Amino acid sequence: MTEAGPYKEARYWHQVEEGVLQCDLCPHQCRLREGQRGACFVR
């Protein structure tokens, strides 16, 4: 069996512009670039 690693593909987000996604998991609806964390630290 191969180990998948510590990461899973995220759900509950959509891309709003090139290089920016919006997290839809909590009411903050954070807009994030790669490497950033949202207000609730889910992403």
N, CA, C and O atoms as a DFTB+ gen file, in Angstrom:
172 C
 N C O
     1  1       0.842      -1.179       0.000
     2  2       0.000       0.000       0.000
     3  2       0.890       1.245       0.000
     4  3       1.890       1.296       0.715
     5  1       0.531       2.229      -0.787
     6  2       1.287       3.482      -0.842
     7  2       0.667       4.519       0.080
     8  3      -0.555       4.630       0.187
     9  1       1.515       5.258       0.728
    10  2       1.023       6.295       1.628
    11  2       0.672       7.543       0.820
    12  3       1.444       7.966      -0.041
    13  1      -0.468       8.117       1.091
    14  2      -0.956       9.265       0.326
    15  2      -0.273      10.570       0.708
    16  3      -0.320      11.527      -0.065
    17  1       0.347      10.638       1.848
    18  2       0.972      11.875       2.292
    19  2       0.040      12.658       3.200
    20  3      -1.091      12.237       3.444
    21  1       0.508      13.797       3.703
    22  2      -0.275      14.553       4.682
    23  2      -1.371      15.424       4.070
    24  3      -2.148      16.024       4.813
    25  1      -1.460      15.511       2.740
    26  2      -2.410      16.431       2.117
    27  2      -3.558      15.700       1.443
    28  3      -3.390      14.597       0.922
    29  1      -4.727      16.330       1.459
    30  2      -5.899      15.844       0.740
    31  2      -6.395      16.979      -0.138
    32  3      -6.186      18.151       0.175
    33  1      -7.048      16.634      -1.232
    34  2      -7.621      17.668      -2.082
    35  2      -8.746      18.373      -1.323
    36  3      -9.631      17.723      -0.766
    37  1      -8.706      19.680      -1.307
    38  2      -9.701      20.465      -0.567
    39  2     -11.023      20.536      -1.326
    40  3     -11.063      20.462      -2.555
    41  1     -12.104      20.683      -0.559
    42  2     -13.424      20.905      -1.134
    43  2     -13.949      22.224      -0.576
    44  3     -13.297      22.847       0.261
    45  1     -15.104      22.643      -1.027
    46  2     -15.761      23.861      -0.533
    47  2     -14.945      25.124      -0.792
    48  3     -14.686      25.908       0.121
    49  1     -14.547      25.310      -2.042
    50  2     -13.856      26.509      -2.470
    51  2     -14.144      26.702      -3.948
    52  3     -14.576      25.775      -4.634
    53  1     -13.905      27.890      -4.424
    54  2     -13.976      28.136      -5.861
    55  2     -12.958      29.220      -6.220
    56  3     -12.593      30.060      -5.398
    57  1     -12.517      29.171      -7.471
    58  2     -11.527      30.135      -7.941
    59  2     -12.243      31.428      -8.314
    60  3     -13.231      31.398      -9.048
    61  1     -11.752      32.567      -7.816
    62  2     -12.378      33.855      -8.108
    63  2     -11.594      34.656      -9.142
    64  3     -12.166      35.484      -9.851
    65  1     -10.307      34.417      -9.229
    66  2      -9.464      35.014     -10.259
    67  2      -8.176      34.206     -10.306
    68  3      -7.963      33.325      -9.473
    69  1      -7.329      34.497     -11.263
    70  2      -6.086      33.746     -11.428
    71  2      -5.248      33.806     -10.155
    72  3      -4.839      34.886      -9.730
    73  1      -4.994      32.655      -9.550
    74  2      -4.162      32.578      -8.357
    75  2      -4.869      32.893      -7.049
    76  3      -4.228      32.941      -5.999
    77  1      -6.191      33.111      -7.095
    78  2      -6.946      33.450      -5.882
    79  2      -8.160      32.541      -5.786
    80  3      -8.907      32.378      -6.750
    81  1      -8.349      31.944      -4.602
    82  2      -9.541      31.125      -4.393
    83  2     -10.334      31.685      -3.230
    84  3      -9.802      32.403      -2.383
    85  1     -11.607      31.349      -3.199
    86  2     -12.465      31.749      -2.084
    87  2     -12.885      30.500      -1.350
    88  3     -13.441      29.575      -1.943
    89  1     -12.620      30.472      -0.056
    90  2     -13.005      29.351       0.792
    91  2     -14.485      29.494       1.129
    92  3     -14.927      30.564       1.547
    93  1     -15.249      28.423       0.950
    94  2     -16.690      28.434       1.215
    95  2     -17.047      27.598       2.439
    96  3     -18.213      27.250       2.630
    97  1     -16.068      27.275       3.263
    98  2     -16.307      26.373       4.385
    99  2     -16.941      27.050       5.597
   100  3     -17.703      26.416       6.327
   101  1     -16.639      28.311       5.819
   102  2     -17.234      29.027       6.955
   103  2     -17.762      30.379       6.472
   104  3     -17.521      30.751       5.324
   105  1     -18.467      31.112       7.310
   106  2     -19.046      32.397       6.901
   107  2     -18.035      33.503       6.571
   108  3     -18.428      34.522       6.003
   109  1     -16.760      33.342       6.905
   110  2     -15.764      34.376       6.596
   111  2     -15.556      34.540       5.096
   112  3     -15.256      35.641       4.634
   113  1     -15.711      33.457       4.323
   114  2     -15.551      33.484       2.861
   115  2     -14.220      34.138       2.459
   116  3     -14.195      35.025       1.605
   117  1     -13.128      33.702       3.072
   118  2     -11.798      34.274       2.833
   119  2     -11.361      34.095       1.385
   120  3     -11.643      33.072       0.761
   121  1     -10.673      35.095       0.864
   122  2     -10.041      35.022      -0.452
   123  2      -8.549      34.834      -0.205
   124  3      -7.908      35.654       0.451
   125  1      -8.011      33.750      -0.737
   126  2      -6.644      33.356      -0.401
   127  2      -5.792      33.128      -1.635
   128  3      -6.279      32.686      -2.676
   129  1      -4.526      33.433      -1.501
   130  2      -3.522      33.068      -2.503
   131  2      -2.762      31.862      -1.954
   132  3      -2.890      31.521      -0.779
   133  1      -1.983      31.230      -2.800
   134  2      -1.242      30.042      -2.386
   135  2      -0.394      30.337      -1.154
   136  3       0.325      31.335      -1.105
   137  1      -0.487      29.452      -0.157
   138  2       0.296      29.578       1.062
   139  2      -0.356      30.391       2.168
   140  3       0.124      30.380       3.302
   141  1      -1.440      31.095       1.862
   142  2      -2.111      31.892       2.888
   143  2      -3.053      31.029       3.711
   144  3      -3.472      29.957       3.275
   145  1      -3.383      31.507       4.912
   146  2      -4.358      30.859       5.793
   147  2      -5.522      31.803       5.987
   148  3      -5.346      33.019       6.062
   149  1      -6.717      31.233       6.067
   150  2      -7.911      32.032       6.291
   151  2      -8.122      32.346       7.764
   152  3      -7.329      31.939       8.613
   153  1      -9.185      33.067       8.063
   154  2      -9.495      33.503       9.427
   155  2      -9.691      32.337      10.384
   156  3      -9.326      32.433      11.556
   157  1     -10.262      31.234       9.903
   158  2     -10.525      30.097      10.794
   159  2      -9.421      29.034      10.713
   160  3      -9.510      28.003      11.380
   161  1      -8.386      29.276       9.904
   162  2      -7.223      28.390       9.744
   163  2      -7.555      27.020       9.160
   164  3      -6.761      26.090       9.302
   165  1      -8.706      26.871       8.507
   166  2      -9.019      25.611       7.835
   167  2      -8.130      25.458       6.608
   168  3      -7.662      24.355       6.329
   169  1      -7.888      26.529       5.874
   170  2      -7.046      26.497       4.680
   171  2      -5.836      27.370       4.906
   172  3      -4.987      27.489       4.022
